[in-house]
């Protein structure tokens, strides 16, 4: 496991801090001998499992989970020209079975449309089969040529949730898009991560989609990370893969489709948005350990204190909480450091004075200290965990608000762009967008912005002065 020593880099040097906290907190090990492929430590894997169990619980209200193969035949993969053009530089190909060349090359899925939709064409026959709403959580492979970064930019995405739905018409599919946007909002609210939702410009939408809605988080350095997407596919893929159904009048109709994706970048957002100079700050919803009990052994009452800690641990576990008691022979301060590094939401201390006073000393990960009665500890601990979640969400919301600026001119945008996301007005013209990106050394992230910090008002294009609506510009990972 990663060596634990004093002194993380300051979070003001976000890149150094991020790489070091992932190593020291035992999230993943990047030393696997293939670039961009990483190994999950048990602690990191537990965080991943709790996060995806939460995501599953939300998806299972409206979807069913399935599993499709990793390998996609070249002839299926190459059917959809626009889609393939978006991925042609990123595909890994299997060309041999043992020493024998394959008759048909097989692609390792970079995404699964071309694996799933040939099956949908077999399964969908009638309007009674619709809507069809399936998802899977799988690994995908993309030959990433940019600088790889753990959980953010990798060659094997080990935890890719992709939902694929089929509908009778464009409007029903659009209702599903809105539903999945709300689902993404609920998911990230449970993680305490504030998000910005916007419509990607046409040149940056998913290849083959009618439009793409993106979910972005703003990191400590002001850069954005795309941590989810919802795509309205229209009947584009239905035409290619012959996904048709018989309507109530006996006529054959093309189906409309959506797809929705969230990857392990959601974990990168938890780590980056909430962390501090001491290490991880984890929301109790997904923390592998929600409560750590620290027995304070003083004098000859050690057995009595350990017995009290064991009793409390059993009581909290019986209530469904994830609890550990740290009985290691170490100074309390060293234990505090360890569990702060690992982001445990609540620390409970039990010493001789606490036994005598029938109380517990609780400290949440943001350092808020509270004394609670020993009696009714389960209710009090749950309340403190909920309060801790509200506090980290509020802290994250304050960060987002502080790093979302507004500008009316290119000069104003350049003054505030470093370390921030900037709302400007844009007319929708591609030439103006290209000029804006060139003059600000940034990217046009999206329009139709869903954020309480950006008003949906009319203005003048920052480049040409024509009537315009708000758009976001910034720098991304």
C-alpha positions as CSV (number, residue, x, y, z in Angstrom):
1,X,0.0,0.0,0.0
2,X,1.0,3.6,-0.4
3,X,3.4,5.0,2.2
4,X,1.8,7.4,4.6
5,X,4.0,10.3,5.6
6,X,3.4,13.8,6.8
7,X,2.7,16.7,4.5
8,X,0.7,16.6,1.3
9,X,1.4,19.2,-1.3
10,X,-0.8,22.2,-0.9
11,X,-4.1,22.0,-2.8
12,X,-3.2,25.3,-4.5
13,X,-0.8,23.1,-6.6
14,X,-3.8,21.1,-7.6
15,X,-2.0,18.7,-10.0
16,X,0.7,17.7,-7.4
17,X,-1.9,17.5,-4.6
18,X,-4.3,15.3,-6.7
19,X,-1.6,12.8,-7.8
20,X,-0.3,12.5,-4.3
21,X,-3.6,12.2,-2.4
22,X,-4.6,9.4,-4.8
23,X,-1.4,7.6,-4.0
24,X,-1.3,8.1,-0.3
25,X,-5.0,7.5,0.3
26,X,-4.8,4.2,-1.5
27,X,-7.3,5.0,-4.3
28,X,-5.4,3.6,-7.3
29,X,-1.8,2.6,-8.2
30,X,-0.7,4.0,-11.5
31,X,2.5,1.9,-11.8
32,X,0.9,-0.9,-13.9
33,X,3.2,-1.4,-16.9
34,X,0.8,-0.2,-19.5
35,X,0.3,3.6,-19.7
36,X,-3.2,4.7,-18.8
37,X,-4.2,1.4,-17.1
38,X,-4.4,1.6,-13.3
39,X,-5.0,-0.8,-10.4
40,X,-7.6,-0.2,-7.8
41,X,-6.5,-0.6,-4.2
42,X,-9.1,-2.2,-1.9
43,X,-9.9,1.2,-0.3
44,X,-10.4,2.9,-3.7
45,X,-12.4,-0.1,-5.0
46,X,-14.7,0.2,-1.9
47,X,-15.2,3.9,-2.7
48,X,-16.0,2.9,-6.3
49,X,-18.4,0.2,-5.2
50,X,-20.4,2.5,-2.9
51,X,-20.5,5.2,-5.6
52,X,-21.8,2.8,-8.2
53,X,-24.2,1.1,-5.8
54,X,-25.7,4.6,-5.4
55,X,-25.9,5.1,-9.1
56,X,-27.5,1.7,-9.6
57,X,-30.1,2.4,-7.0
58,X,-31.1,5.5,-9.0
59,X,-31.0,3.8,-12.4
60,X,-33.0,0.8,-11.2
61,X,-36.1,3.0,-10.7
62,X,-36.4,3.3,-14.5
63,X,-33.9,1.0,-16.1
64,X,-32.8,-2.6,-16.0
65,X,-29.1,-3.7,-15.9
66,X,-27.7,-5.9,-18.6
67,X,-24.3,-6.9,-20.0
68,X,-23.0,-6.8,-23.6
69,X,-19.7,-8.2,-24.9
70,X,-16.4,-6.3,-24.9
71,X,-15.5,-7.3,-28.5
72,X,-17.3,-5.7,-31.4
73,X,-16.9,-7.1,-35.0
74,X,-15.4,-4.6,-37.4
75,X,-18.3,-4.9,-39.8
76,X,-20.7,-3.8,-37.1
77,X,-18.4,-1.2,-35.7
78,X,-17.9,0.4,-39.1
79,X,-21.6,0.7,-40.0
80,X,-22.1,4.1,-38.6
81,X,-19.7,6.4,-40.4
82,X,-20.2,9.6,-38.4
83,X,-20.0,7.7,-35.1
84,X,-16.8,5.9,-36.2
85,X,-15.2,9.1,-37.3
86,X,-15.5,10.3,-33.7
87,X,-13.6,7.3,-32.4
88,X,-11.4,6.1,-35.3
89,X,-8.1,7.3,-33.6
90,X,-9.0,5.8,-30.3
91,X,-9.9,2.2,-31.0
92,X,-7.8,-0.8,-29.9
93,X,-8.1,-3.7,-32.4
94,X,-7.8,-7.5,-31.8
95,X,-6.4,-9.0,-34.9
96,X,-5.4,-12.5,-33.8
97,X,-6.8,-15.4,-31.9
98,X,-3.7,-17.0,-30.5
99,X,-1.4,-17.1,-33.6
100,X,-4.2,-17.3,-36.1
101,X,-5.2,-14.1,-37.9
102,X,-8.9,-13.4,-37.4
103,X,-11.2,-13.2,-40.4
104,X,-12.9,-10.2,-38.9
105,X,-11.0,-7.8,-36.7
106,X,-12.6,-7.1,-33.3
107,X,-12.7,-3.7,-31.6
108,X,-12.4,-3.3,-27.9
109,X,-15.4,-1.2,-27.1
110,X,-14.6,2.5,-26.8
111,X,-18.4,2.9,-26.2
112,X,-21.1,0.3,-26.9
113,X,-23.6,1.6,-29.4
114,X,-22.3,-0.7,-32.1
115,X,-22.4,-3.7,-29.7
116,X,-25.8,-3.1,-28.3
117,X,-27.9,-1.8,-31.2
118,X,-27.6,-4.9,-33.4
119,X,-29.2,-6.7,-30.5
120,X,-31.9,-4.0,-30.1
121,X,-32.8,-4.5,-33.8
122,X,-33.6,-8.2,-32.9
123,X,-35.4,-7.4,-29.7
124,X,-37.6,-4.5,-30.8
125,X,-40.6,-5.7,-32.8
126,X,-43.7,-3.8,-31.6
127,X,-44.7,-0.6,-29.9
128,X,-45.5,-3.0,-26.9
129,X,-41.7,-3.6,-26.6
130,X,-41.1,0.1,-26.0
131,X,-39.8,2.0,-24.2
132,X,-36.7,-0.3,-23.7
133,X,-34.4,1.1,-21.0
134,X,-31.2,-0.9,-20.3
135,X,-27.8,0.1,-18.8
136,X,-24.5,-1.6,-18.1
137,X,-21.5,-0.8,-16.0
138,X,-18.4,-2.0,-17.9
139,X,-14.8,-1.2,-18.8
140,X,-14.2,0.6,-22.1
141,X,-10.9,1.2,-23.9
142,X,-9.7,4.3,-25.7
143,X,-6.3,4.9,-27.1
144,X,-5.8,8.2,-25.3
145,X,-2.9,10.1,-26.8
146,X,-3.0,13.1,-24.5
147,X,-1.3,13.2,-21.1
148,X,-3.0,10.5,-19.0
149,X,-4.2,11.4,-15.5
150,X,-5.7,9.0,-12.9
151,X,-9.5,8.7,-13.1
152,X,-9.6,11.8,-15.4
153,X,-7.9,10.7,-18.7
154,X,-7.2,7.0,-19.0
155,X,-6.9,4.3,-21.6
156,X,-9.0,1.8,-19.7
157,X,-12.2,3.3,-18.2
158,X,-12.9,0.6,-15.6
159,X,-16.3,1.9,-14.5
160,X,-18.3,3.2,-17.4
161,X,-22.1,3.3,-16.9
162,X,-23.9,3.6,-20.2
163,X,-27.6,3.7,-20.4
164,X,-29.3,3.0,-23.8
165,X,-33.0,3.6,-24.3
166,X,-35.4,3.1,-27.2
167,X,-38.6,5.0,-27.7
168,X,-41.6,5.3,-30.1
169,X,-40.8,8.9,-31.1
170,X,-38.5,11.9,-30.7
171,X,-40.6,13.5,-28.0
172,X,-40.7,10.4,-25.8
173,X,-36.9,10.1,-26.2
174,X,-36.6,13.8,-25.3
175,X,-38.6,13.2,-22.1
176,X,-36.1,10.5,-21.3
177,X,-33.3,13.0,-21.8
178,X,-34.9,15.3,-19.2
179,X,-35.4,12.4,-16.8
180,X,-31.8,11.4,-17.0
181,X,-30.6,15.0,-16.5
182,X,-32.6,15.0,-13.3
183,X,-31.1,11.6,-12.4
184,X,-27.6,13.0,-12.9
185,X,-28.5,16.0,-10.7
186,X,-29.7,13.7,-7.9
187,X,-26.7,11.5,-8.1
188,X,-24.2,14.4,-7.8
189,X,-26.3,16.0,-5.1
190,X,-25.9,12.8,-3.1
191,X,-22.1,13.1,-3.7
192,X,-22.2,16.7,-2.6
193,X,-20.7,17.8,-6.0
194,X,-22.4,20.9,-7.6
195,X,-22.6,20.7,-11.3
196,X,-23.2,22.9,-14.4
197,X,-25.5,21.4,-17.1
198,X,-25.3,22.8,-20.6
199,X,-25.8,21.9,-24.2
200,X,-22.6,21.2,-26.1
201,X,-22.2,23.1,-29.4
202,X,-22.9,21.0,-32.5
203,X,-19.3,20.5,-33.4
204,X,-18.6,19.0,-29.9
205,X,-21.7,16.8,-29.6
206,X,-21.5,13.0,-29.4
207,X,-20.9,11.6,-33.0
208,X,-24.3,10.6,-34.3
209,X,-26.4,12.4,-31.8
210,X,-29.0,15.1,-32.5
211,X,-27.7,16.9,-29.4
212,X,-25.6,16.4,-26.3
213,X,-26.2,17.6,-22.8
214,X,-23.1,17.7,-20.6
215,X,-22.6,17.7,-16.9
216,X,-19.4,19.5,-15.8
217,X,-17.8,20.0,-12.4
218,X,-15.4,22.9,-11.7
219,X,-12.2,21.8,-10.1
220,X,-10.0,23.7,-7.6
221,X,-7.9,25.2,-10.3
222,X,-10.9,26.5,-12.2
223,X,-10.7,23.9,-14.9
224,X,-13.9,21.9,-15.8
225,X,-14.2,18.2,-16.0
226,X,-17.1,16.5,-17.9
227,X,-18.5,14.0,-15.5
228,X,-21.6,12.9,-17.4
229,X,-23.4,13.2,-20.7
230,X,-26.9,12.6,-22.0
231,X,-27.4,12.3,-25.8
232,X,-30.6,12.5,-27.8
233,X,-29.8,10.2,-30.7
234,X,-33.0,10.8,-32.7
235,X,-33.4,8.0,-35.3
236,X,-29.8,8.2,-36.5
237,X,-28.7,4.8,-35.2
238,X,-32.1,3.3,-35.7
239,X,-31.7,3.8,-39.5
240,X,-28.2,2.3,-39.4
241,X,-29.1,-0.7,-37.3
242,X,-32.7,-1.2,-38.5
243,X,-34.3,-0.6,-35.1
244,X,-38.0,-0.4,-36.1
245,X,-41.3,-1.3,-34.5
246,X,-44.9,-1.9,-35.6
247,X,-47.1,0.9,-34.3
248,X,-50.7,0.6,-33.2
249,X,-51.9,1.0,-36.8
250,X,-49.6,-1.9,-38.0
251,X,-47.1,0.5,-39.7
252,X,-43.4,0.1,-39.4
253,X,-41.7,3.1,-37.7
254,X,-38.1,4.0,-36.9
255,X,-37.5,4.2,-33.2
256,X,-35.9,7.1,-31.4
257,X,-33.0,6.6,-28.9
258,X,-31.0,8.1,-26.1
259,X,-27.8,7.2,-24.3
260,X,-26.5,8.4,-21.0
261,X,-23.0,8.0,-19.5
262,X,-21.2,8.5,-16.2
263,X,-17.7,7.1,-15.6
264,X,-15.1,7.0,-12.8
265,X,-14.6,10.7,-13.4
266,X,-17.4,10.9,-10.8
267,X,-14.8,9.7,-8.3
268,X,-12.3,12.2,-9.5
269,X,-14.9,14.9,-8.8
270,X,-15.5,13.6,-5.3
271,X,-11.7,13.7,-4.6
272,X,-11.0,17.0,-6.3
273,X,-14.0,19.1,-5.3
274,X,-14.1,18.1,-1.6
275,X,-10.5,17.4,-0.7
276,X,-8.2,19.7,1.3
277,X,-4.6,20.0,2.4
278,X,-5.1,17.1,4.9
279,X,-6.4,14.7,2.2
280,X,-9.7,13.3,1.1
281,X,-13.1,14.7,2.3
282,X,-15.7,12.0,1.5
283,X,-19.5,12.3,1.6
284,X,-21.0,9.8,4.0
285,X,-23.2,8.4,1.2
286,X,-20.2,6.7,-0.4
287,X,-17.4,6.7,2.2
288,X,-16.0,3.2,2.7
289,X,-15.8,4.0,6.4
290,X,-18.5,6.5,7.6
291,X,-17.5,6.6,11.3
292,X,-14.2,5.8,13.0
293,X,-14.0,5.2,16.7
294,X,-10.8,6.3,18.4
295,X,-10.4,4.9,21.9
296,X,-8.3,7.3,24.0
297,X,-6.3,4.9,26.3
298,X,-5.2,6.7,29.5
299,X,-4.0,5.0,32.7
300,X,-5.5,1.7,33.7
301,X,-8.9,1.9,32.2
302,X,-7.9,0.6,28.7
303,X,-10.0,-2.5,28.8
304,X,-13.0,-0.5,30.0
305,X,-12.6,2.0,27.1
306,X,-12.1,-0.7,24.5
307,X,-15.2,-2.5,25.7
308,X,-17.2,0.8,25.4
309,X,-15.8,1.3,21.9
310,X,-16.8,-2.2,20.9
311,X,-20.3,-1.7,22.2
312,X,-20.7,1.5,20.3
313,X,-19.3,0.0,17.1
314,X,-21.8,-2.9,17.3
315,X,-24.7,-0.5,17.9
316,X,-23.8,1.7,15.0
317,X,-23.2,-1.3,12.7
318,X,-26.6,-2.7,13.6
319,X,-28.1,0.6,12.4
320,X,-26.5,0.0,9.0
321,X,-23.5,2.4,9.3
322,X,-20.0,1.5,8.1
323,X,-17.8,1.7,11.2
324,X,-14.3,0.9,12.3
325,X,-12.6,1.1,15.7
326,X,-8.9,2.0,15.5
327,X,-7.2,-0.1,18.2
328,X,-3.7,0.3,16.9
329,X,-1.0,1.1,19.4
330,X,-0.3,4.6,18.1
331,X,-0.7,8.1,19.4
332,X,-4.2,9.5,18.9
333,X,-2.8,12.3,16.7
334,X,-1.3,9.8,14.3
335,X,-4.6,8.1,14.0
336,X,-6.4,11.4,13.4
337,X,-4.0,12.1,10.6
338,X,-4.6,8.7,9.0
339,X,-8.4,8.9,9.0
340,X,-8.3,12.6,7.9
341,X,-6.2,11.6,4.9
342,X,-8.7,8.9,4.1
343,X,-11.6,11.3,4.3
344,X,-13.7,9.6,7.0
345,X,-16.8,11.8,7.5
346,X,-17.0,11.4,11.3
347,X,-14.5,10.6,14.1
348,X,-15.8,9.6,17.5
349,X,-13.4,9.7,20.5
350,X,-14.0,7.8,23.7
351,X,-11.7,8.5,26.7
352,X,-12.0,8.1,30.5
353,X,-13.7,11.5,30.9
354,X,-16.2,10.6,28.2
355,X,-17.0,7.3,30.0
356,X,-17.6,9.2,33.3
357,X,-19.7,11.9,31.7
358,X,-21.7,9.3,29.5
359,X,-20.8,11.3,26.4
360,X,-19.0,11.0,23.1
361,X,-16.7,13.6,21.4
362,X,-17.4,13.8,17.6
363,X,-15.3,15.6,15.0
364,X,-16.4,15.7,11.4
365,X,-14.0,15.8,8.5
366,X,-14.2,19.6,8.2
367,X,-13.1,19.9,11.9
368,X,-16.5,20.7,13.4
369,X,-16.4,19.3,17.0
370,X,-19.6,18.3,18.9
371,X,-20.3,16.5,22.2
372,X,-23.2,14.1,22.2
373,X,-24.8,12.0,24.9
374,X,-23.9,8.3,24.8
375,X,-27.6,7.4,25.1
376,X,-29.2,7.7,21.7
377,X,-25.8,7.7,19.9
378,X,-27.2,6.3,16.7
379,X,-29.7,9.1,16.1
380,X,-27.1,11.7,17.0
381,X,-24.4,10.2,14.7
382,X,-26.8,10.0,11.8
383,X,-27.7,13.7,12.4
384,X,-24.0,14.7,12.4
385,X,-23.4,12.7,9.2
386,X,-26.3,14.5,7.5
387,X,-25.0,17.9,8.8
388,X,-21.5,17.0,7.5
389,X,-22.9,16.3,4.1
390,X,-24.7,19.6,4.0
391,X,-21.5,21.4,5.1
392,X,-19.3,19.9,2.3
393,X,-22.0,20.6,-0.3
394,X,-22.3,24.2,0.9
395,X,-18.5,24.5,0.7
396,X,-18.5,23.1,-2.8
397,X,-21.3,25.4,-3.9
398,X,-19.4,28.4,-2.6
399,X,-16.4,27.3,-4.6
400,X,-18.5,27.0,-7.8
401,X,-20.1,30.3,-7.3
402,X,-16.7,32.0,-6.6
403,X,-15.2,30.5,-9.8
404,X,-18.1,31.3,-12.2
405,X,-17.5,34.8,-13.6
406,X,-19.4,37.0,-16.1
407,X,-17.9,39.1,-18.9
408,X,-19.3,41.4,-21.6
409,X,-16.1,41.8,-23.7
410,X,-13.2,39.7,-24.7
411,X,-10.9,41.9,-22.5
412,X,-13.1,41.3,-19.5
413,X,-13.1,37.6,-20.2
414,X,-9.3,37.4,-20.4
415,X,-9.1,39.3,-17.1
416,X,-11.1,36.7,-15.2
417,X,-10.6,33.5,-17.2
418,X,-7.5,32.2,-15.4
419,X,-8.8,29.8,-12.7
420,X,-12.4,30.4,-13.6
421,X,-15.3,29.5,-15.9
422,X,-16.8,32.5,-17.6
423,X,-20.4,33.2,-18.8
424,X,-20.5,35.4,-22.0
425,X,-23.1,36.1,-24.6
426,X,-22.7,34.2,-28.0
427,X,-24.9,34.5,-31.1
428,X,-24.6,30.8,-32.0
429,X,-22.4,31.4,-35.1
430,X,-19.4,29.0,-35.4
431,X,-17.1,31.7,-36.8
432,X,-17.7,33.8,-33.7
433,X,-17.1,30.8,-31.4
434,X,-13.8,30.0,-33.2
435,X,-12.7,33.7,-32.9
436,X,-13.7,33.7,-29.2
437,X,-11.7,30.5,-28.5
438,X,-8.7,32.0,-30.3
439,X,-8.8,35.3,-28.5
440,X,-9.3,33.8,-25.0
441,X,-7.3,30.5,-25.4
442,X,-10.3,28.6,-24.1
443,X,-13.1,26.4,-25.3
444,X,-16.8,27.2,-25.7
445,X,-18.2,24.6,-23.3
446,X,-21.9,24.9,-23.8
447,X,-25.2,26.9,-24.1
448,X,-28.7,26.5,-22.7
449,X,-27.0,26.6,-19.3
450,X,-28.8,25.1,-16.3
451,X,-27.2,26.8,-13.3
452,X,-28.6,29.2,-10.7
453,X,-25.5,31.3,-11.2
454,X,-26.2,32.1,-14.9
455,X,-29.3,34.0,-15.9
456,X,-31.0,32.9,-19.1
457,X,-31.0,36.5,-20.5
458,X,-30.6,38.2,-23.8
459,X,-27.5,40.1,-24.6
460,X,-25.1,41.0,-27.4
461,X,-22.6,38.5,-28.8
462,X,-19.2,39.1,-27.3
463,X,-17.6,38.9,-30.8
464,X,-20.1,40.3,-33.4
465,X,-22.6,42.2,-31.3
466,X,-25.7,40.4,-32.7
467,X,-28.5,39.3,-30.3
468,X,-27.1,36.4,-28.2
469,X,-27.8,34.0,-25.4
470,X,-25.5,33.0,-22.5
471,X,-22.6,30.5,-23.2
472,X,-19.8,29.2,-21.0
473,X,-16.2,29.4,-21.9
474,X,-13.3,27.8,-19.9
475,X,-10.4,25.4,-19.9
476,X,-11.0,21.7,-19.4
477,X,-9.3,18.5,-18.6
